[in-house]
Amino acid sequence: MAKQQSEQKLAVSVEQAGQMLGISRGLAYQMAKTGELPTVRIGQRRLVVPLASLEAMLENGQLTAASGHDGR
């Protein structure tokens, strides 16, 4: 049972979060930079998106502004 818990991810990369949301990699990183996508820095370079925060944002409808993004 402990093995199952250790395999469950608590966070994903910004790119993976973008894929989960159906947005481009570039838009995902832009949203992370502006704070629209919640991130946590691990070490000096690794940036991850906590799944709990991502799910909470979706439940609260806080990502709706990103869906109207036209890429400009």
ZAZAKE-576266 format. One line per field, with one value per atom (N, C-alpha, C): residue number from 0; atom name; x negated, y negated, z negated. Coordinates in nm, 4 decimals, decimal comma, padded with zeros to 6 digits. Layout:
// ZAZAKE-576266
lummi: [NUM/...] .
lumba: [CA/...] .
east: [X/...] .
north: [Y/...] .
up: [Z/...] .
//
This chain:
// ZAZAKE-576266
lummi: [0/0/0/1/1/1/2/2/2/3/3/3/4/4/4/5/5/5/6/6/6/7/7/7/8/8/8/9/9/9/10/10/10/11/11/11/12/12/12/13/13/13/14/14/14/15/15/15/16/16/16/17/17/17/18/18/18/19/19/19/20/20/20/21/21/21/22/22/22/23/23/23/24/24/24/25/25/25/26/26/26/27/27/27/28/28/28/29/29/29/30/30/30/31/31/31/32/32/32/33/33/33/34/34/34/35/35/35/36/36/36/37/37/37/38/38/38/39/39/39/40/40/40/41/41/41/42/42/42/43/43/43/44/44/44/45/45/45/46/46/46/47/47/47/48/48/48/49/49/49/50/50/50/51/51/51/52/52/52/53/53/53/54/54/54/55/55/55/56/56/56/57/57/57/58/58/58/59/59/59/60/60/60/61/61/61/62/62/62/63/63/63/64/64/64/65/65/65/66/66/66/67/67/67/68/68/68/69/69/69/70/70/70/71/71/71] .
lumba: [N/CA/C/N/CA/C/N/CA/C/N/CA/C/N/CA/C/N/CA/C/N/CA/C/N/CA/C/N/CA/C/N/CA/C/N/CA/C/N/CA/C/N/CA/C/N/CA/C/N/CA/C/N/CA/C/N/CA/C/N/CA/C/N/CA/C/N/CA/C/N/CA/C/N/CA/C/N/CA/C/N/CA/C/N/CA/C/N/CA/C/N/CA/C/N/CA/C/N/CA/C/N/CA/C/N/CA/C/N/CA/C/N/CA/C/N/CA/C/N/CA/C/N/CA/C/N/CA/C/N/CA/C/N/CA/C/N/CA/C/N/CA/C/N/CA/C/N/CA/C/N/CA/C/N/CA/C/N/CA/C/N/CA/C/N/CA/C/N/CA/C/N/CA/C/N/CA/C/N/CA/C/N/CA/C/N/CA/C/N/CA/C/N/CA/C/N/CA/C/N/CA/C/N/CA/C/N/CA/C/N/CA/C/N/CA/C/N/CA/C/N/CA/C/N/CA/C/N/CA/C/N/CA/C/N/CA/C/N/CA/C/N/CA/C/N/CA/C/N/CA/C] .
east: [-00,0821/00,0000/-00,0865/-00,1965/-00,2859/-00,3412/-00,3616/-00,4130/-00,3132/-00,1844/-00,0831/-00,0834/-00,0979/-00,0994/-00,2212/-00,3356/-00,4570/-00,4535/-00,3750/-00,3642/-00,2694/-00,1853/-00,0894/-00,1601/-00,1488/-00,2163/-00,1386/-00,2116/-00,1519/-00,1586/-00,2501/-00,2695/-00,3163/-00,2961/-00,3397/-00,4194/-00,4906/-00,5659/-00,4681/-00,5168/-00,4338/-00,3846/-00,4724/-00,4345/-00,3240/-00,3358/-00,2327/-00,1000/-00,1058/00,0163/00,0832/00,0033/00,0570/00,1267/00,0651/00,1256/00,2577/00,2600/00,3814/00,4939/00,4573/00,5562/00,5916/00,5138/00,5390/00,4898/00,3824/00,3243/00,1807/00,1243/-00,0114/-00,1136/-00,2310/-00,3414/-00,3749/-00,3793/-00,4115/-00,3107/-00,1819/-00,0788/-00,0871/-00,1173/-00,1299/-00,2428/-00,3566/-00,4678/-00,4356/-00,3623/-00,3218/-00,2281/-00,1342/-00,0418/-00,1153/-00,2174/-00,2979/-00,3742/-00,4261/-00,5024/-00,4159/-00,2915/-00,2019/-00,1278/-00,1410/-00,0746/00,0642/00,1100/00,2409/00,2412/00,1253/00,1082/00,0212/00,0722/-00,0037/-00,1263/-00,2404/-00,3636/-00,4412/-00,5280/-00,6200/-00,7578/-00,8562/-00,9928/-01,0613/-01,1220/-01,1984/-01,3430/-01,4270/-01,5657/-01,5744/-01,6756/-01,6960/-01,6236/-01,5959/-01,5428/-01,4073/-01,3781/-01,2586/-01,1328/-01,0386/-00,9120/-00,8014/-00,7171/-00,6098/-00,4759/-00,3705/-00,2338/-00,1706/-00,1368/-00,0705/00,0668/00,0941/00,2207/00,3396/00,3252/00,4349/00,4714/00,3714/00,3974/00,4624/00,4165/00,4723/00,6195/00,6483/00,7862/00,8744/00,8231/00,9003/00,9318/00,8361/00,8587/00,9673/00,9655/01,0658/01,2044/01,2111/01,3391/01,3967/01,3098/01,3540/01,3712/01,3383/01,3525/01,2516/01,1359/01,0370/00,9517/00,9639/00,8842/00,9628/01,0807/01,1634/01,1023/01,0280/00,9662/00,8654/00,7976/00,6966/00,7591/00,8810/00,9418/00,9738/00,9860/01,0124/00,8872/00,7719/00,6437/00,6277/00,5928/00,5794/00,4353/00,3398/00,2001/00,1248/00,1850/00,1148/00,0337] .
north: [00,1193/00,0000/-00,1257/-00,1242/-00,2399/-00,2683/-00,1632/-00,1822/-00,2592/-00,2308/-00,3018/-00,4505/-00,4840/-00,6233/-00,6951/-00,6305/-00,6943/-00,7162/-00,6363/-00,6519/-00,7633/-00,8065/-00,9114/-01,0462/-01,1197/-01,2487/-01,3569/-01,4461/-01,5613/-01,6842/-01,6814/-01,7953/-01,7448/-01,8297/-01,7978/-01,9159/-01,8942/-02,0030/-02,1040/-02,2219/-02,3247/-02,2728/-02,2068/-02,1515/-02,0468/-01,9584/-01,8571/-01,9221/-02,0257/-02,0971/-02,1572/-02,2124/-02,2673/-02,1610/-02,0437/-01,9331/-01,8915/-01,8874/-01,8493/-01,9499/-02,0765/-02,1830/-02,2013/-02,1387/-02,1519/-02,2848/-02,3372/-02,4626/-02,4370/-02,5309/-02,5132/-02,5246/-02,4725/-02,4801/-02,6265/-02,7075/-02,8490/-02,9227/-02,8948/-02,9597/-02,9138/-02,7864/-02,7353/-02,8085/-02,8262/-02,8973/-03,0451/-03,1043/-03,2443/-03,2593/-03,1667/-03,1701/-03,1478/-03,0625/-03,0395/-03,1671/-03,2351/-03,3580/-03,4685/-03,4786/-03,5839/-03,5450/-03,4192/-03,3742/-03,3177/-03,3126/-03,2542/-03,1034/-03,0422/-02,9000/-02,8871/-02,8245/-02,8172/-02,7276/-02,7763/-02,6986/-02,7017/-02,6043/-02,5953/-02,5683/-02,6431/-02,6223/-02,5215/-02,4212/-02,3204/-02,3374/-02,3752/-02,4043/-02,5351/-02,5480/-02,6727/-02,6768/-02,5598/-02,5586/-02,4902/-02,3925/-02,3096/-02,3825/-02,3972/-02,4637/-02,3606/-02,3398/-02,2413/-02,3046/-02,2403/-02,2841/-02,1807/-02,2207/-02,1267/-02,0874/-01,9586/-01,9122/-01,9610/-01,9687/-02,0156/-02,1600/-02,2434/-02,3835/-02,3940/-02,3122/-02,3121/-02,2689/-02,1634/-02,1156/-02,2201/-02,2882/-02,3919/-02,5072/-02,5449/-02,6519/-02,6136/-02,4907/-02,4448/-02,4414/-02,3952/-02,3887/-02,5284/-02,6257/-02,7624/-02,8445/-02,7863/-02,8569/-02,9685/-02,9592/-03,0656/-03,0609/-02,9609/-02,9520/-02,9969/-03,0507/-03,0879/-03,2005/-03,2907/-03,4015/-03,3493/-03,2425/-03,1869/-03,1282/-03,0791/-03,0152/-03,1163/-03,2444/-03,3468/-03,4101/-03,3581/-03,4134/-03,3952/-03,5023/-03,4932/-03,4900/-03,4787/-03,4625/-03,5894/-03,7054/-03,8316/-03,8766] .
up: [00,0000/00,0000/00,0000/-00,0721/-00,0750/00,0638/00,1420/00,2769/00,3632/00,3494/00,4259/00,3919/00,2657/00,2242/00,2790/00,2838/00,3319/00,4833/00,5557/00,7004/00,7400/00,6489/00,6788/00,6775/00,7899/00,8015/00,7277/00,6640/00,5987/00,6870/00,7846/00,8738/01,0096/01,1103/01,2461/01,2996/01,4080/01,4700/01,5305/01,5600/01,6239/01,7592/01,8313/01,9618/01,9478/01,8492/01,8260/01,7865/01,7040/01,6645/01,7881/01,8773/02,0011/02,0834/02,0931/02,1670/02,1031/01,9709/01,8989/01,9230/01,9378/01,9596/02,1069/02,1946/02,3380/02,3937/02,3342/02,3826/02,4262/02,4985/02,5485/02,4358/02,4616/02,3661/02,3367/02,4428/02,4274/02,3408/02,3633/02,2831/02,1384/02,1165/01,9798/01,9061/01,9728/01,9089/01,8892/01,9824/01,9672/01,8467/01,8325/01,7193/01,5879/01,5898/01,4695/01,4327/01,5332/01,5098/01,4501/01,4964/01,4478/01,3205/01,2797/01,1576/01,1798/01,3054/01,3350/01,3126/01,3263/01,3020/01,1773/01,0719/00,9463/00,9604/00,9179/00,9281/00,7972/00,7835/00,6704/00,7278/00,6837/00,7300/00,6381/00,6996/00,6265/00,6686/00,5755/00,6087/00,6842/00,7686/00,8412/00,9753/01,0330/01,1701/01,1859/01,1055/01,1261/01,0808/01,1725/01,1464/01,1674/01,0661/01,0759/01,0404/01,0861/01,0579/00,9649/00,8415/00,7498/00,8041/00,8102/00,8647/00,7821/00,6515/00,5664/00,6002/00,6238/00,6599/00,7965/00,8899/01,0248/01,0211/00,9459/00,9336/00,8672/00,7646/00,6961/00,7905/00,8737/00,9699/01,0698/01,1153/01,2104/01,1464/01,0226/00,9522/00,9292/00,9051/00,8781/01,0053/01,1206/01,2471/01,2659/01,2015/01,2079/01,3340/01,4156/01,5375/01,6605/01,6430/01,7574/01,8389/01,7770/01,8505/01,9526/01,9214/02,0117/02,1371/02,1270/02,2437/02,3530/02,3174/02,4165/02,4712/02,4356/02,4790/02,6291/02,6989/02,8447/02,8926/02,7997/02,8384/02,8662/02,8472/02,8738/02,7579] .
//
